[in-house]
């Protein structure tokens, strides 16, 4: 009895599972390192919520109106939260300006970069 096909299928599924586990671990470690770096900095609940969303890979661009909608706060409060994070160096403005202004996490310091999987897809 030849089990080569079954073995190849099993190894392919195992490979994908290991890659996914590595991806998940990398994301968790990146988030843990981020919060470790900023542990001494006080953030309000809205800022913590939104930073966790960004660390988890928020889809789309984060604008002040998006912040207000997700955090369930006024646009002025969202802008104050964002301005505070910009001043602290946690966020930076993306390249687009004006009404298209969006915000991203600042580049992570050395040692905090997400690791890429060494396995091929």
MOPAC internal coordinates of N, CA, C and O (Angstrom, degrees):
PM7 1SCF
backbone

  N    0.0000 0     0.00 0     0.00 0    0    0    0
  C    1.4474 1     0.00 0     0.00 0    1    0    0
  C    1.5333 1   108.80 1     0.00 0    2    1    0
  O    1.2310 1   120.51 1   -52.26 1    3    2    1
  N    1.3536 1   116.64 1   127.74 1    3    2    1
  C    1.4639 1   122.95 1  -178.23 1    5    3    2
  C    1.5356 1   109.68 1   -96.92 1    6    5    3
  O    1.2310 1   120.51 1   -62.41 1    7    6    5
  N    1.3165 1   116.63 1   117.59 1    7    6    5
  C    1.4713 1   120.88 1  -179.42 1    9    7    6
  C    1.5312 1   111.49 1  -106.84 1   10    9    7
  O    1.2310 1   120.29 1  -163.25 1   11   10    9
  N    1.2979 1   117.05 1    16.75 1   11   10    9
  C    1.4686 1   121.57 1  -177.10 1   13   11   10
  C    1.5261 1   111.83 1   -57.06 1   14   13   11
  O    1.2310 1   119.78 1   131.03 1   15   14   13
  N    1.3353 1   118.02 1   -48.97 1   15   14   13
  C    1.4617 1   120.82 1  -179.06 1   17   15   14
  C    1.5280 1   110.96 1   -61.09 1   18   17   15
  O    1.2310 1   120.42 1   135.65 1   19   18   17
  N    1.3194 1   116.81 1   -44.35 1   19   18   17
  C    1.4675 1   120.54 1   179.90 1   21   19   18
  C    1.5252 1   109.81 1   -62.93 1   22   21   19
  O    1.2310 1   120.51 1   136.82 1   23   22   21
  N    1.3272 1   116.63 1   -43.18 1   23   22   21
  C    1.4607 1   121.31 1  -179.52 1   25   23   22
  C    1.5268 1   110.92 1   -63.51 1   26   25   23
  O    1.2310 1   120.09 1   137.92 1   27   26   25
  N    1.3232 1   117.44 1   -42.08 1   27   26   25
  C    1.4686 1   120.76 1   177.51 1   29   27   26
  C    1.5205 1   111.07 1   -62.79 1   30   29   27
  O    1.2310 1   120.47 1   137.80 1   31   30   29
  N    1.3290 1   116.71 1   -42.20 1   31   30   29
  C    1.4581 1   120.93 1   178.18 1   33   31   30
  C    1.5268 1   110.25 1   -63.51 1   34   33   31
  O    1.2310 1   120.29 1   134.16 1   35   34   33
  N    1.3170 1   117.05 1   -45.84 1   35   34   33
  C    1.4606 1   121.93 1   179.58 1   37   35   34
  C    1.5248 1   111.00 1   -60.18 1   38   37   35
  O    1.2310 1   120.18 1   133.86 1   39   38   37
  N    1.3311 1   117.26 1   -46.14 1   39   38   37
  C    1.4574 1   120.73 1  -179.57 1   41   39   38
  C    1.5267 1   111.71 1   -65.55 1   42   41   39
  O    1.2310 1   120.10 1   145.04 1   43   42   41
  N    1.3243 1   117.42 1   -34.96 1   43   42   41
  C    1.4642 1   121.26 1   176.79 1   45   43   42
  C    1.5335 1   110.57 1   -64.48 1   46   45   43
  O    1.2310 1   120.33 1   134.72 1   47   46   45
  N    1.3290 1   116.98 1   -45.28 1   47   46   45
  C    1.4664 1   121.23 1   178.42 1   49   47   46
  C    1.5239 1   110.13 1   -64.35 1   50   49   47
  O    1.2310 1   120.11 1   137.54 1   51   50   49
  N    1.3185 1   117.39 1   -42.46 1   51   50   49
  C    1.4661 1   121.63 1   178.20 1   53   51   50
  C    1.5280 1   110.40 1   -61.71 1   54   53   51
  O    1.2310 1   120.20 1   137.42 1   55   54   53
  N    1.3164 1   117.23 1   -42.58 1   55   54   53
  C    1.4639 1   122.04 1   178.98 1   57   55   54
  C    1.5255 1   110.85 1   -60.00 1   58   57   55
  O    1.2310 1   120.44 1   134.48 1   59   58   57
  N    1.3378 1   116.76 1   -45.52 1   59   58   57
  C    1.4675 1   120.66 1   178.87 1   61   59   58
  C    1.5298 1   111.02 1   -64.27 1   62   61   59
  O    1.2310 1   120.35 1   141.78 1   63   62   61
  N    1.3226 1   116.93 1   -38.22 1   63   62   61
  C    1.4669 1   120.50 1   179.35 1   65   63   62
  C    1.5260 1   110.98 1   -65.63 1   66   65   63
  O    1.2310 1   120.27 1   138.88 1   67   66   65
  N    1.3166 1   117.10 1   -41.12 1   67   66   65
  C    1.4644 1   120.74 1   178.58 1   69   67   66
  C    1.5262 1   110.00 1   -66.05 1   70   69   67
  O    1.2310 1   120.03 1   138.15 1   71   70   69
  N    1.3174 1   117.54 1   -41.85 1   71   70   69
  C    1.4700 1   120.96 1   177.55 1   73   71   70
  C    1.5285 1   111.03 1   -61.20 1   74   73   71
  O    1.2310 1   120.19 1   136.28 1   75   74   73
  N    1.3187 1   117.25 1   -43.72 1   75   74   73
  C    1.4644 1   120.74 1   179.96 1   77   75   74
  C    1.5252 1   110.37 1   -65.47 1   78   77   75
  O    1.2310 1   120.31 1   139.13 1   79   78   77
  N    1.3229 1   117.02 1   -40.87 1   79   78   77
  C    1.4653 1   120.41 1   178.31 1   81   79   78
  C    1.5281 1   110.10 1   -63.22 1   82   81   79
  O    1.2310 1   119.95 1   139.65 1   83   82   81
  N    1.3188 1   117.69 1   -40.35 1   83   82   81
  C    1.4554 1   121.95 1   178.02 1   85   83   82
  C    1.5234 1   110.61 1   -63.31 1   86   85   83
  O    1.2310 1   120.53 1   137.14 1   87   86   85
  N    1.3193 1   116.58 1   -42.86 1   87   86   85
  C    1.4683 1   121.65 1   178.67 1   89   87   86
  C    1.5306 1   110.27 1   -61.20 1   90   89   87
  O    1.2310 1   120.42 1   134.36 1   91   90   89
  N    1.3231 1   116.80 1   -45.64 1   91   90   89
  C    1.4616 1   121.71 1   179.53 1   93   91   90
  C    1.5236 1   110.64 1   -63.24 1   94   93   91
  O    1.2310 1   120.11 1   134.75 1   95   94   93
  N    1.3077 1   117.40 1   -45.25 1   95   94   93
  C    1.4590 1   121.58 1   179.05 1   97   95   94
  C    1.5256 1   110.89 1   -61.99 1   98   97   95
  O    1.2310 1   120.06 1   137.06 1   99   98   97
  N    1.3131 1   117.50 1   -42.94 1   99   98   97
  C    1.4720 1   121.15 1   178.12 1  101   99   98
  C    1.5245 1   111.07 1   -59.24 1  102  101   99
  O    1.2310 1   120.50 1   136.97 1  103  102  101
  N    1.3316 1   116.64 1   -43.03 1  103  102  101
  C    1.4646 1   120.62 1   180.00 1  105  103  102
  C    1.5245 1   111.10 1   -65.04 1  106  105  103
  O    1.2310 1   120.32 1   137.41 1  107  106  105
  N    1.3133 1   117.00 1   -42.59 1  107  106  105
  C    1.4741 1   121.26 1   179.25 1  109  107  106
  C    1.5221 1   110.27 1   -64.49 1  110  109  107
  O    1.2310 1   120.24 1   136.33 1  111  110  109
  N    1.3202 1   117.15 1   -43.67 1  111  110  109
  C    1.4671 1   120.37 1   179.78 1  113  111  110
  C    1.5234 1   111.65 1   -66.23 1  114  113  111
  O    1.2310 1   119.89 1   141.66 1  115  114  113
  N    1.3150 1   117.81 1   -38.34 1  115  114  113
  C    1.4633 1   121.33 1   177.50 1  117  115  114
  C    1.5201 1   110.05 1   -62.17 1  118  117  115
  O    1.2310 1   120.75 1   135.35 1  119  118  117
  N    1.3310 1   116.17 1   -44.65 1  119  118  117
  C    1.4630 1   120.41 1   179.25 1  121  119  118
  C    1.5287 1   110.52 1   -64.86 1  122  121  119
  O    1.2310 1   120.03 1   137.74 1  123  122  121
  N    1.3206 1   117.54 1   -42.26 1  123  122  121
  C    1.4655 1   120.97 1   179.65 1  125  123  122
  C    1.5260 1   111.04 1   -63.98 1  126  125  123
  O    1.2310 1   120.19 1   138.77 1  127  126  125
  N    1.3263 1   117.24 1   -41.23 1  127  126  125
  C    1.4682 1   120.58 1   178.70 1  129  127  126
  C    1.5242 1   111.23 1   -65.96 1  130  129  127
  O    1.2310 1   120.83 1   141.13 1  131  130  129
  N    1.3267 1   116.03 1   -38.87 1  131  130  129
  C    1.4594 1   120.03 1   178.15 1  133  131  130
  C    1.5271 1   109.60 1   -59.22 1  134  133  131
  O    1.2310 1   120.60 1   128.00 1  135  134  133
  N    1.3373 1   116.46 1   -52.00 1  135  134  133
  C    1.4647 1   119.80 1  -177.29 1  137  135  134
  C    1.5207 1   111.77 1   -67.91 1  138  137  135
  O    1.2310 1   120.43 1   150.41 1  139  138  137
  N    1.3192 1   116.79 1   -29.59 1  139  138  137
  C    1.4673 1   120.04 1   175.62 1  141  139  138
  C    1.5279 1   109.56 1   -65.80 1  142  141  139
  O    1.2310 1   120.73 1   138.06 1  143  142  141
  N    1.3180 1   116.22 1   -41.94 1  143  142  141
  C    1.4689 1   120.48 1  -179.79 1  145  143  142
  C    1.5249 1   111.11 1   -64.17 1  146  145  143
  O    1.2310 1   120.17 1   142.17 1  147  146  145
  N    1.3205 1   117.27 1   -37.83 1  147  146  145
  C    1.4552 1   121.85 1  -175.56 1  149  147  146
  C    1.5287 1   112.69 1  -101.34 1  150  149  147
  O    1.2310 1   119.63 1  -161.92 1  151  150  149
  N    1.3242 1   118.31 1    18.08 1  151  150  149
  C    1.4678 1   122.58 1  -174.87 1  153  151  150
  C    1.5287 1   113.02 1   -59.87 1  154  153  151
  O    1.2310 1   119.62 1   146.24 1  155  154  153
  N    1.3093 1   118.33 1   -33.76 1  155  154  153
  C    1.4594 1   121.37 1  -177.20 1  157  155  154
  C    1.5324 1   112.28 1   -85.45 1  158  157  155
  O    1.2310 1   120.15 1   177.33 1  159  158  157
  N    1.3125 1   117.32 1    -2.67 1  159  158  157
  C    1.4624 1   121.36 1  -177.22 1  161  159  158
  C    1.5250 1   109.92 1   -98.20 1  162  161  159
  O    1.2310 1   120.26 1   -55.66 1  163  162  161
  N    1.3266 1   117.10 1   124.34 1  163  162  161
  C    1.4679 1   118.20 1   178.24 1  165  163  162
  C    1.5375 1   111.20 1   -78.23 1  166  165  163
  O    1.2310 1   120.97 1   -48.08 1  167  166  165
  N    1.3292 1   115.75 1   131.92 1  167  166  165
  C    1.4539 1   122.60 1   175.73 1  169  167  166
  C    1.5204 1   107.98 1  -123.07 1  170  169  167
  O    1.2310 1   120.60 1   -30.53 1  171  170  169
  N    1.3282 1   116.46 1   149.47 1  171  170  169
  C    1.4581 1   118.13 1   174.36 1  173  171  170
  C    1.5339 1   109.16 1   -81.58 1  174  173  171
  O    1.2310 1   120.56 1    -8.78 1  175  174  173
  N    1.3191 1   116.54 1   171.22 1  175  174  173
  C    1.4710 1   120.97 1  -175.56 1  177  175  174
  C    1.5242 1   112.36 1   -60.44 1  178  177  175
  O    1.2310 1   120.22 1   141.11 1  179  178  177
  N    1.3263 1   117.18 1   -38.89 1  179  178  177
  C    1.4598 1   120.50 1   179.70 1  181  179  178
  C    1.5236 1   110.76 1   -64.05 1  182  181  179
  O    1.2310 1   120.89 1   137.32 1  183  182  181
  N    1.3356 1   115.90 1   -42.68 1  183  182  181
  C    1.4620 1   119.62 1   179.87 1  185  183  182
  C    1.5281 1   111.01 1   -63.98 1  186  185  183
  O    1.2310 1   120.30 1   137.14 1  187  186  185
  N    1.3153 1   117.03 1   -42.86 1  187  186  185
  C    1.4676 1   120.73 1   178.58 1  189  187  186
  C    1.5249 1   109.91 1   -60.74 1  190  189  187
  O    1.2310 1   120.84 1   134.16 1  191  190  189
  N    1.3258 1   116.00 1   -45.84 1  191  190  189
  C    1.4658 1   121.24 1   179.94 1  193  191  190
  C    1.5247 1   111.06 1   -58.97 1  194  193  191
  O    1.2310 1   120.53 1   132.80 1  195  194  193
  N    1.3188 1   116.59 1   -47.20 1  195  194  193
  C    1.4587 1   120.19 1  -176.82 1  197  195  194
  C    1.5279 1   112.08 1   -72.37 1  198  197  195
  O    1.2310 1   119.94 1   142.76 1  199  198  197
  N    1.3236 1   117.71 1   -37.24 1  199  198  197
  C    1.4625 1   119.70 1   177.02 1  201  199  198
  C    1.5286 1   110.32 1   -64.03 1  202  201  199
  O    1.2310 1   120.24 1   140.04 1  203  202  201
  N    1.3264 1   117.14 1   -39.96 1  203  202  201
  C    1.4664 1   119.75 1   176.46 1  205  203  202
  C    1.5254 1   110.63 1   -63.12 1  206  205  203
  O    1.2310 1   120.30 1   142.07 1  207  206  205
  N    1.3359 1   117.03 1   -37.93 1  207  206  205
  C    1.4657 1   119.99 1   177.12 1  209  207  206
  C    1.5243 1   110.63 1   -63.01 1  210  209  207
  O    1.2310 1   120.56 1   136.33 1  211  210  209
  N    1.3293 1   116.54 1   -43.67 1  211  210  209
  C    1.4623 1   120.28 1   178.90 1  213  211  210
  C    1.5230 1   110.79 1   -63.97 1  214  213  211
  O    1.2310 1   120.35 1   137.58 1  215  214  213
  N    1.3188 1   116.93 1   -42.42 1  215  214  213
  C    1.4630 1   120.61 1   179.77 1  217  215  214
  C    1.5237 1   111.80 1   -65.54 1  218  217  215
  O    1.2310 1   120.77 1   150.27 1  219  218  217
  N    1.3134 1   116.14 1   -29.73 1  219  218  217
  C    1.4652 1   120.82 1   179.25 1  221  219  218
  C    1.5279 1   111.99 1   -81.49 1  222  221  219
  O    1.2310 1   120.79 1   176.22 1  223  222  221
  N    1.3230 1   116.10 1    -3.78 1  223  222  221
  C    1.4590 1   119.72 1   177.67 1  225  223  222
  C    1.5103 1   113.25 1    90.91 1  226  225  223
  O    1.2310 1   120.67 1  -129.14 1  227  226  225
  N    1.3176 1   116.33 1    50.86 1  227  226  225
  C    1.4600 1   122.07 1   177.58 1  229  227  226
  C    1.5219 1   109.46 1   -48.53 1  230  229  227
  O    1.2310 1   120.67 1   -52.38 1  231  230  229
  N    1.3240 1   116.33 1   127.62 1  231  230  229
  C    1.4600 1   119.73 1   179.70 1  233  231  230
  C    1.5147 1   110.00 1   -80.84 1  234  233  231
  O    1.2310 1   120.91 1   -38.08 1  235  234  233
  N    1.2987 1   115.86 1   141.92 1  235  234  233
  C    1.4516 1   120.55 1  -178.65 1  237  235  234
  C    1.5182 1   110.76 1    85.76 1  238  237  235
  O    1.2310 1   121.53 1     5.65 1  239  238  237
  N    1.3210 1   114.68 1  -174.35 1  239  238  237
  C    1.4605 1   120.24 1  -178.19 1  241  239  238
  C    1.5211 1   109.93 1   -96.67 1  242  241  239
  O    1.2310 1   121.10 1   -38.16 1  243  242  241
  N    1.3113 1   115.50 1   141.84 1  243  242  241
  C    1.4625 1   120.12 1   177.74 1  245  243  242
  C    1.5231 1   108.62 1   -90.25 1  246  245  243
  O    1.2310 1   120.84 1   -69.05 1  247  246  245
  N    1.3106 1   116.01 1   110.95 1  247  246  245
  C    1.4554 1   122.34 1   176.32 1  249  247  246
  C    1.5258 1   107.67 1  -109.73 1  250  249  247
  O    1.2310 1   120.60 1    -9.66 1  251  250  249
  N    1.3032 1   116.46 1   170.34 1  251  250  249
  C    1.4618 1   118.77 1   179.12 1  253  251  250
  C    1.5342 1   110.37 1   -65.73 1  254  253  251
  O    1.2310 1   119.63 1   145.93 1  255  254  253
  N    1.3125 1   118.30 1   -34.07 1  255  254  253
  C    1.4681 1   119.69 1   178.04 1  257  255  254
  C    1.5305 1   111.18 1   -70.63 1  258  257  255
  O    1.2310 1   120.39 1   143.96 1  259  258  257
  N    1.3290 1   116.85 1   -36.04 1  259  258  257
  C    1.4678 1   120.68 1   174.98 1  261  259  258
  C    1.5271 1   109.84 1   -64.15 1  262  261  259
  O    1.2310 1   120.57 1   136.67 1  263  262  261
  N    1.3282 1   116.52 1   -43.33 1  263  262  261
  C    1.4660 1   122.17 1   177.15 1  265  263  262
  C    1.5338 1   109.63 1   -56.42 1  266  265  263
  O    1.2310 1   120.88 1   130.83 1  267  266  265
  N    1.3386 1   115.92 1   -49.17 1  267  266  265
  C    1.4637 1   120.94 1  -178.28 1  269  267  266
  C    1.5251 1   111.26 1   -60.45 1  270  269  267
  O    1.2310 1   120.42 1   139.36 1  271  270  269
  N    1.3152 1   116.80 1   -40.64 1  271  270  269
  C    1.4640 1   120.69 1  -179.00 1  273  271  270
  C    1.5292 1   111.63 1   -68.04 1  274  273  271
  O    1.2310 1   120.30 1   133.95 1  275  274  273
  N    1.3188 1   117.02 1   -46.05 1  275  274  273
  C    1.4659 1   120.67 1  -178.12 1  277  275  274
  C    1.5256 1   111.22 1   -70.14 1  278  277  275
  O    1.2310 1   120.61 1   136.82 1  279  278  277
  N    1.3272 1   116.43 1   -43.18 1  279  278  277
  C    1.4716 1   120.82 1  -177.14 1  281  279  278
  C    1.5299 1   112.01 1   -81.95 1  282  281  279
  O    1.2310 1   120.70 1   173.78 1  283  282  281
  N    1.3307 1   116.27 1    -6.22 1  283  282  281
  C    1.4691 1   121.26 1  -179.37 1  285  283  282
  C    1.5291 1   111.44 1    55.10 1  286  285  283
  O    1.2310 1   121.86 1  -123.19 1  287  286  285
  N    1.3242 1   114.04 1    56.81 1  287  286  285
  C    1.4657 1   120.62 1   178.82 1  289  287  286
  C    1.5273 1   108.28 1  -138.32 1  290  289  287
  O    1.2310 1   120.88 1    -6.16 1  291  290  289
  N    1.3071 1   115.93 1   173.84 1  291  290  289
  C    1.4606 1   119.79 1   179.28 1  293  291  290
  C    1.5308 1   109.83 1   -74.02 1  294  293  291
  O    1.2310 1   120.18 1   -22.02 1  295  294  293
  N    1.3374 1   117.26 1   157.98 1  295  294  293
  C    1.4676 1   120.02 1   176.48 1  297  295  294
  C    1.5301 1   112.15 1   -58.64 1  298  297  295
  O    1.2310 1   119.98 1   144.09 1  299  298  297
  N    1.3372 1   117.64 1   -35.91 1  299  298  297
  C    1.4671 1   120.38 1   178.55 1  301  299  298
  C    1.5259 1   111.15 1   -64.90 1  302  301  299
  O    1.2310 1   120.40 1   137.89 1  303  302  301
  N    1.3301 1   116.84 1   -42.11 1  303  302  301
  C    1.4670 1   120.57 1   178.40 1  305  303  302
  C    1.5265 1   110.31 1   -65.12 1  306  305  303
  O    1.2310 1   120.52 1   138.93 1  307  306  305
  N    1.3211 1   116.61 1   -41.07 1  307  306  305
  C    1.4645 1   120.69 1   177.90 1  309  307  306
  C    1.5241 1   110.24 1   -60.04 1  310  309  307
  O    1.2310 1   120.85 1   135.08 1  311  310  309
  N    1.3262 1   115.98 1   -44.92 1  311  310  309
  C    1.4618 1   119.87 1  -179.66 1  313  311  310
  C    1.5297 1   111.17 1   -64.76 1  314  313  311
  O    1.2310 1   119.72 1   141.87 1  315  314  313
  N    1.3294 1   118.13 1   -38.13 1  315  314  313
  C    1.4804 1   120.80 1   176.22 1  317  315  314
  C    1.5268 1   110.59 1   -63.27 1  318  317  315
  O    1.2310 1   120.35 1   136.50 1  319  318  317
  N    1.3354 1   116.94 1   -43.50 1  319  318  317
  C    1.4729 1   120.65 1   177.82 1  321  319  318
  C    1.5217 1   111.00 1   -59.84 1  322  321  319
  O    1.2310 1   121.16 1   133.27 1  323  322  321
  N    1.3219 1   115.39 1   -46.73 1  323  322  321
  C    1.4654 1   120.67 1  -178.92 1  325  323  322
  C    1.5264 1   110.95 1   -65.04 1  326  325  323
  O    1.2310 1   120.08 1   135.00 1  327  326  325
  N    1.3247 1   117.45 1   -45.00 1  327  326  325
  C    1.4624 1   121.83 1   179.89 1  329  327  326
  C    1.5210 1   110.92 1   -59.32 1  330  329  327
  O    1.2310 1   120.64 1   139.41 1  331  330  329
  N    1.3258 1   116.37 1   -40.59 1  331  330  329
  C    1.4581 1   121.28 1   177.24 1  333  331  330
  C    1.5321 1   110.92 1   -61.64 1  334  333  331
  O    1.2310 1   120.28 1   135.42 1  335  334  333
  N    1.3281 1   117.06 1   -44.58 1  335  334  333
  C    1.4717 1   120.66 1   179.75 1  337  335  334
  C    1.5252 1   111.92 1   -69.34 1  338  337  335
  O    1.2310 1   120.21 1   147.29 1  339  338  337
  N    1.3257 1   117.21 1   -32.71 1  339  338  337
  C    1.4707 1   120.45 1   174.89 1  341  339  338
  C    1.5266 1   109.98 1   -64.27 1  342  341  339
  O    1.2310 1   120.70 1   135.10 1  343  342  341
  N    1.3363 1   116.26 1   -44.90 1  343  342  341
  C    1.4673 1   120.94 1  -178.60 1  345  343  342
  C    1.5255 1   111.55 1   -64.16 1  346  345  343
  O    1.2310 1   120.13 1   145.88 1  347  346  345
  N    1.3024 1   117.35 1   -34.12 1  347  346  345
  C    1.4716 1   121.53 1  -179.99 1  349  347  346
  C    1.5207 1   112.58 1   -80.18 1  350  349  347
  O    1.2310 1   120.34 1   167.60 1  351  350  349
  N    1.3309 1   116.96 1   -12.40 1  351  350  349
  C    1.4638 1   120.12 1  -179.60 1  353  351  350
  C    1.5124 1   113.76 1    85.72 1  354  353  351
  O    1.2310 1   120.40 1  -163.00 1  355  354  353
  N    1.3185 1   116.84 1    17.00 1  355  354  353
  C    1.4605 1   120.53 1   178.82 1  357  355  354
  C    1.5281 1   110.04 1   -83.75 1  358  357  355
  O    1.2310 1   120.74 1   138.93 1  359  358  357
  N    1.3248 1   116.19 1   -41.07 1  359  358  357
  C    1.4596 1   122.61 1   177.57 1  361  359  358
  C    1.5124 1   110.17 1  -113.86 1  362  361  359
  O    1.2310 1   121.45 1   -18.38 1  363  362  361
  N    1.3183 1   114.83 1   161.62 1  363  362  361
  C    1.4565 1   121.07 1   170.77 1  365  363  362
  C    1.5182 1   107.36 1  -140.44 1  366  365  363
  O    1.2310 1   121.39 1   -23.38 1  367  366  365
  N    1.3367 1   114.94 1   156.62 1  367  366  365
  C    1.4604 1   119.87 1   176.80 1  369  367  366
  C    1.5137 1   108.88 1   -75.03 1  370  369  367
  O    1.2310 1   120.96 1   -37.70 1  371  370  369
  N    1.3224 1   115.76 1   142.30 1  371  370  369
  C    1.4606 1   119.02 1   174.44 1  373  371  370
  C    1.5221 1   108.10 1   -73.45 1  374  373  371
  O    1.2310 1   120.15 1    -5.27 1  375  374  373
  N    1.3123 1   117.32 1   174.73 1  375  374  373
  C    1.4616 1   121.57 1  -175.10 1  377  375  374
  C    1.5220 1   113.55 1   -64.40 1  378  377  375
  O    1.2310 1   120.06 1   143.98 1  379  378  377
  N    1.3323 1   117.49 1   -36.02 1  379  378  377
  C    1.4721 1   120.53 1  -179.74 1  381  379  378
  C    1.5244 1   109.05 1   -69.90 1  382  381  379
  O    1.2310 1   120.51 1   -39.02 1  383  382  381
  N    1.3019 1   116.64 1   140.98 1  383  382  381
  C    1.4594 1   120.55 1  -179.03 1  385  383  382
  C    1.5193 1   111.73 1  -120.55 1  386  385  383
  O    1.2310 1   121.09 1    11.98 1  387  386  385
  N    1.3169 1   115.53 1  -168.02 1  387  386  385
  C    1.4592 1   121.56 1   179.28 1  389  387  386
  C    1.5174 1   111.75 1    64.35 1  390  389  387
  O    1.2310 1   120.88 1    44.11 1  391  390  389
  N    1.3221 1   115.92 1  -135.89 1  391  390  389
  C    1.4603 1   120.67 1  -179.30 1  393  391  390
  C    1.5230 1   111.49 1   -69.75 1  394  393  391
  O    1.2310 1   120.27 1   165.50 1  395  394  393
  N    1.3333 1   117.09 1   -14.50 1  395  394  393
  C    1.4621 1   121.92 1  -179.75 1  397  395  394
  C    1.5275 1   112.27 1   -93.08 1  398  397  395
  O    1.2310 1   120.09 1  -172.22 1  399  398  397
  N    1.3324 1   117.43 1     7.78 1  399  398  397
  C    1.4612 1   120.25 1  -176.94 1  401  399  398
  C    1.5233 1   110.32 1   -60.58 1  402  401  399
  O    1.2310 1   121.48 1   -51.70 1  403  402  401
  N    1.3146 1   114.78 1   128.30 1  403  402  401
  C    1.4589 1   120.84 1   174.25 1  405  403  402
  C    1.5203 1   107.68 1  -134.68 1  406  405  403
  O    1.2310 1   121.34 1    -9.95 1  407  406  405
  N    1.3114 1   115.04 1   170.05 1  407  406  405
  C    1.4584 1   120.44 1  -172.01 1  409  407  406
  C    1.5222 1   110.08 1  -129.32 1  410  409  407
  O    1.2310 1   121.65 1   -34.92 1  411  410  409
  N    1.3279 1   114.44 1   145.08 1  411  410  409
  C    1.4639 1   121.20 1   178.40 1  413  411  410
  C    1.5211 1   108.31 1  -135.04 1  414  413  411
  O    1.2310 1   121.23 1   -18.70 1  415  414  413
  N    1.3162 1   115.25 1   161.30 1  415  414  413
  C    1.4585 1   119.33 1   174.49 1  417  415  414
  C    1.5176 1   108.37 1   -65.34 1  418  417  415
  O    1.2310 1   120.63 1   -36.54 1  419  418  417
  N    1.3204 1   116.40 1   143.46 1  419  418  417
  C    1.4604 1   120.16 1   176.09 1  421  419  418
  C    1.5170 1   108.59 1   -64.28 1  422  421  419
  O    1.2310 1   121.59 1   -20.65 1  423  422  421
  N    1.3018 1   114.55 1   159.35 1  423  422  421
  C    1.4532 1   118.79 1   177.25 1  425  423  422
  C    1.5126 1   108.67 1   -54.51 1  426  425  423
  O    1.2310 1   121.20 1   -40.11 1  427  426  425
  N    1.3009 1   115.31 1   139.89 1  427  426  425
  C    1.4503 1   119.21 1  -179.17 1  429  427  426
  C    1.5190 1   109.84 1   -77.50 1  430  429  427
  O    1.2310 1   120.18 1   -37.65 1  431  430  429
  N    1.3273 1   117.27 1   142.35 1  431  430  429
  C    1.4556 1   119.82 1   178.06 1  433  431  430
  C    1.5260 1   111.51 1   -65.00 1  434  433  431
  O    1.2310 1   120.92 1   -16.72 1  435  434  433
  N    1.3040 1   115.84 1   163.28 1  435  434  433
  C    1.4626 1   120.93 1   179.29 1  437  435  434
  C    1.5171 1   110.16 1   -52.62 1  438  437  435
  O    1.2310 1   121.12 1   -42.36 1  439  438  437
  N    1.3180 1   115.46 1   137.64 1  439  438  437
  C    1.4480 1   120.48 1  -179.92 1  441  439  438
  C    1.5180 1   112.85 1    91.48 1  442  441  439
  O    1.2310 1   120.30 1   170.94 1  443  442  441
  N    1.3475 1   117.04 1    -9.06 1  443  442  441
  C    1.4653 1   119.75 1   179.68 1  445  443  442
  C    1.5224 1   111.92 1  -109.84 1  446  445  443
  O    1.2310 1   119.97 1  -179.49 1  447  446  445
  N    1.3237 1   117.67 1     0.51 1  447  446  445
  C    1.4509 1   119.11 1  -178.46 1  449  447  446
  C    1.5201 1   109.86 1   -65.35 1  450  449  447
  O    1.2310 1   120.83 1   -36.84 1  451  450  449
  N    1.3373 1   116.02 1   143.16 1  451  450  449
  C    1.4527 1   117.01 1   175.04 1  453  451  450
  C    1.5167 1   109.23 1   -65.55 1  454  453  451
  O    1.2310 1   120.39 1   -40.72 1  455  454  453
  N    1.2857 1   116.86 1   139.28 1  455  454  453
  C    1.4642 1   121.79 1   179.29 1  457  455  454
  C    1.5211 1   108.54 1   -82.10 1  458  457  455
  O    1.2310 1   121.25 1   -33.82 1  459  458  457
  N    1.3156 1   115.21 1   146.18 1  459  458  457
  C    1.4603 1   118.35 1   175.97 1  461  459  458
  C    1.5217 1   108.19 1   -99.41 1  462  461  459
  O    1.2310 1   121.36 1   -29.37 1  463  462  461
  N    1.2976 1   115.01 1   150.63 1  463  462  461
  C    1.4540 1   119.89 1  -178.34 1  465  463  462
  C    1.5242 1   109.38 1   -68.31 1  466  465  463
  O    1.2310 1   120.71 1   -38.07 1  467  466  465
  N    1.3290 1   116.25 1   141.93 1  467  466  465
  C    1.4496 1   120.50 1   178.78 1  469  467  466
  C    1.5342 1   110.79 1   -86.80 1  470  469  467
  O    1.2310 1   121.18 1   175.14 1  471  470  469
  N    1.3292 1   115.36 1    -4.86 1  471  470  469
  C    1.4607 1   119.96 1  -179.46 1  473  471  470
  C    1.5122 1   109.89 1   -89.30 1  474  473  471
  O    1.2310 1   120.46 1   -34.91 1  475  474  473
  N    1.2965 1   116.72 1   145.09 1  475  474  473
  C    1.4512 1   119.55 1   176.54 1  477  475  474
  C    1.5250 1   108.70 1   -81.48 1  478  477  475
  O    1.2310 1   120.24 1   -26.88 1  479  478  477
  N    1.3488 1   117.14 1   153.12 1  479  478  477
  C    1.4670 1   119.31 1  -177.92 1  481  479  478
  C    1.5023 1   113.64 1   -67.12 1  482  481  479
  O    1.2310 1   120.10 1   180.00 1  483  482  481

